Amino acid sequence: MRNLASPRLRLRQTNPMAQHDRLPPCLRAWATQAALPWSARSLRKHWHKALARTGCQTAALQHLARIEAATLRREAPQVWGPLYPQ
């Protein structure tokens, strides 16, 4: 019963699918093609930052793609080994 008071339990008070469904349609479509499993929270955070900076949905989606590519470049050697082609 101790883990019922776990801080991790409180983090999952929201429905992840409902959060995903509230994303803008173009962002949801982009997420279906993404190479990484983005959370709705993370997508929303980066989306709003990119939109504020660029003012354009297409440019914001390109920014998300660049973030994803950088993450893959950084994490690929750790996940698949240093000889994995990038």
N, C-alpha and C positions, 0 to 999 in steps of 0.2 A: 504494500500500500504506500510505501514511501515515494515511489516514483510518480504517484499521482500529483505530487507537489513539485515535480521537476520543472525547471524553467523551460525545457524543450517542449513540454506539453503545452505550455502557454503560447508558444510560437505558432502552433498549428491551429489556432482558433478560427482561421479563415478557410474557406474552400478554395483550393488552388484552381480548380476548373472554373469556378465562378469568376475569379480574378482574371483568368485567361479570357473568358468570354467578354469581359468588360474592356479589353484592349481594342484600339481602333482596328477596323477590318484590314487595312493594309499592313498593319503591324502583325496581326494574327497570321495573315498569309505569309509574310516574311518568315515568321517563326516556324511555320510548317516545313520550310525549306532549309532551315538553319542546320549547320553541322553539329552545333552544341545544344544541349538541353537547357535552354534559357528558362528561368523562372519568370512568371508574369511580373513580379516585383522588380526584378533586375531589368527586364525589357522596358517597363514603364519608366524607370529612373533614367536609363540611357536615352530613351526616346524623347522625353521631355527636355533633357539637356541638349540633345542634338537639334531638336526643333527650335529651341530658344536661340541657339547659335546660328542656325542656317535659315530658319523660316520656311523651309521647303521639305515636304514629306519625302521626296525622292532623295534629296541630299541626306536627310536624317537616316534613311534606310541604308544608304551607302556608308554612312558613318558606323552604323551597327555592324555592317559587313567587315569594315576595317578592324573594329574591336574584336570581332570573332576571329579573323585571320591572325591578328597579333596574339590572341590567347592560344590558338592552335600552334603557332610557331613556338611560343614559349613552353607549352606543356607537352608537345609531341615527344620530345626526347625523354621526358620523365615517364610518360605512359607507355610508349612503344620502343624505347631505347634510342641511343644516340645515332644509330645507323639508319633510322627511319627517314625515308626521303621527305623533304619538306616542300 
